[in-house]
Amino acid sequence: MRKGLAPKSASSRVLLPALLLLLVSAAAVRAEFSVRKVEVENDRDRLLISADMELGLTAEVEAAVNNGVPIVLLTRIALVRDGLFWNHEIDQVTTRARLRYHALSDHYVVDTSDSEGIEMFRSVDDALRRIGTLRGISLAMPGPTSKPTYSLAVRSRLDIDALPGPLRPMAFLSSDWRLDSNWTRWRIDP
Amino acid sequence: MIRPLFGPVSAILLSLVLVLAVLLLTSSAQHAKVSAELYSVLLIVNILGIVLLAALIAGNVWRLYKQVKTRTLGSRLTMRLLGVFVLLTGIPLSVVYYFSVQFLNKGVDSWFDVRVEQAIGDALLLGRTTLEVLKQDVVDDLSEGAQNLVDAGGSLEVIRQLDEIRERGEYSEVTLFTMTGRIVASSSQEPQTLVPDTPDETVLTRLQQRQIYANLEPISDSAQQLRIVIPVLPAGVGTPARALQALKPLPLRYANLAERIESATTQYKQMVFSRGPLKFSLILTLTLVTLIAMLLAVWAAIYVSRRLSAPLRDLAEGTQAVARGDYHTELPVTSSDELGVLVKSFNEMTRRINQARNEARRSHHEAEEQRTYLETVLAHLSSGVLSFDAQGHLRTHNTTASQILGVKFPEGRRRSLGTISGDHPRSEPFFSAIEESMKQELDEWQHPITIFGARGRQVLIVRGTKLPGKRGGYVVVFDDVTDLIQAQRDAAWGEVARRLAHEIKNPLTPIQLSAERIRRKYSQKLSPGDYETLDRATRTIAQQVESMKNMVNAFSEYAQPVRMRLKRVNLNQLAQDVVELHKREDSPISMIFDLDETLPEMMADGDRLRQVLNNLLINARDALAQTPHPEIRIATRTVVEKDAIYIRLTVTDNGPGVPSDIMERLFEPYVSTKEKGTGLGLAIVKRIVEEHGGTLWLKNREEAGASVTIQLPQVIRGAGVSDAADPGLRLRRSSARREEKIA
């Protein structure tokens, strides 16, 4: 079985506790990151997820990359059981992609956690497209129960903690560095 | 009280939290692996702390400002101290902050140098050029090999050619594939490699456009390889085009250099890029630290200012309390420094003042008791007591003095004798006598003084004594001896009456009887001529004895104390009744009434007053015997003085008047201008008037005749109130005391 899913709500129920950080600058978040498409496939007792993300860097972040600052993009895919007040996470996978500029070869180097070795791209867009394309992410299949409903939640964001020290305070405070797709959820019928 | 909004413990806790937060923030911004969330939390904690501190300081300063406005004690000193502390901390902190920011900006900028940047750029360019040369060598080598491949016939030949190319060029792998990426043949340095490395879509696209792909690829963080892909064009038509790819690891020497150039370039560019954010981060941290330090210093300044000014404020409050008369103020001794000594001294001072005040109070209380004792004694004296200072101002008086004189002495302020005398004209002779004696500065004096008080004529015995001491003055003690004199007079007259009755009246009867007996015994024996003489003589004796008896009776009647029967009397009515008795049709005397219609009733013995009026009318009538147009005028008047009401009766005739030689003595017994009469008429009048507490005077009129005026108090002295509801008898009293004496 293979089915394409459309996002239920881009900013519906947030899985993780609301962060104090969001209180400060949630309004200033730019929707540079978004989840475009997610495909789910049954593979015996597991779910195989394919996801396509639209990842766009702000001029500030792109300038940083071009100046040799490596950035890390985290994509978290989680299977959650919907609760009345609280959603319970059943399984999750976080992929980590490191993007940096190789000055000598004038190429962008992508180092992802889901593939061996490194990949090189002539443009930053190619590199981001590669990072935004996730294939074969395996999650545990939920048991056959009648009552609960399940959702697949996907979120992609720039990891500010991975930035070099001097850049971090600015990144904490500046909305240019707040690259986050927020949680996008799809309902799943097991 | 001035109290900080926050206690010192909470202040220290808040300070510690803020210092910890700012330390964590500083370290997290630079080195420590702190998550964005924690960094934000730290930042928010710091900002909240700053806002809280600022709000607390603002609240404290606002309170202080209001206290200064309302002139709360100690607030101005606290404000001044606070100002000094803020200046002392604010100025150095501001200077340090300014120079730190300057130094920081310049310090960060100094890390970067145009020459270094140029050198790094040049190194990168050199590296790239070298790589280009290397790539070109490989491209040339591969192009030559590709030519041989085009000429090669079979597959074995192709593989042999690939091996040759690989070995000649020292490549790790040489692969021939179609333009779609399908592998045709491959030669690898490592035979165990099953699937050769194929180029990606981008490379294939370039090949299809007959372009050469040559690039340096990192195979790991430290190793790099050259990937060269060239199109192999067929010699003839119908043969498909191919692509030849060679992978060559960068020689170690080149690899190390390239790695170093890459690393240095990346780091340097990263540093240049991070310059702004780094400055921002450092200045942000510095600003937060400075702000917190500044606010904590201000807060500490407020706290210290209050602590320093507290003992002074307490002292000021204490002195104000002392000024108000509260000597129980005990200030807390909080320190052992000079301020502590000051506070201790203050406490000692207030304690001593309190002791002294208590002593003074006790003395005053004793003096007050003494004074009350004396006042009580004075108040219960039957004598009136007045004391005057050297200037003749009344100092003290007792209630008896007020009662005797009928004067209400003003309390509180000292008044001179003249003023008091002016206010109470009836007592004027009394005060004049005192004033006169004081002027003469006699050490001791005594005068009998008669005044006509509210309750009639009073005789006072006044004794004055000069007071010893610097202040001087006089004490005047006086007694009302009116009753005593009256009693003495009554007793004297009673004695006279008794003597007359005993010594004169008693022998008269034997004389009369003896005369009768002589006349009876010798009437038969004597000749008619002698008998006639005897009879005339004995009759004369009997008549004279009878006359003498009458005279003695009349005198007894005058002298004997009479019991007064007081009742309400309307003098107008009484006068009209008496005059009615004296009216005769043949009498030429005109009786004229001039009565006061508003005359109030009075308390008096009506019979006695009728006798008074009767005597006066008889005297007037006798005086008018020779007057051509005789007339008697009877007038009544109400005389209202300050605190008493008097009834005045005047009987006026138009006769010859009273000879001036007897004018003074006319009211004494047996003084008369008439040939007939007992000579007691006016004396009885005087006595009755005096018994009523009244006075009387006689004067000759300028035109003709004389007038006798009787002035009686509406209420007799010593009489109790018999009818308080009667407005006409406001001062009615019964003369119980007087009646007892008379009885």
Interface residues (C-beta under 8 A of the other chain):
Chain A: L19 L20 L21 V24 A63 A64 N67 G68 V69 R100 Y101 H102 A103 L104 S105 D106 H107 V109 G117 I118 M120 F121 R122 D126 I160 D161 P164 G165 P166 L167 R168 P169 M170 A171 F172 L173
Chain B: S28 A29 Q30 H31 K33 V34 S35 A36 E37 Y39 S40 V41 L43 I44 L124 G127 R128 L131 T202 N215 L216 E217 P218 I219 S220 A258 I261 E262 T265 T266 Q267 Y268 K269 Q270 V272 F273 S274 G276 P277 L278 F280 S281 L284 T285
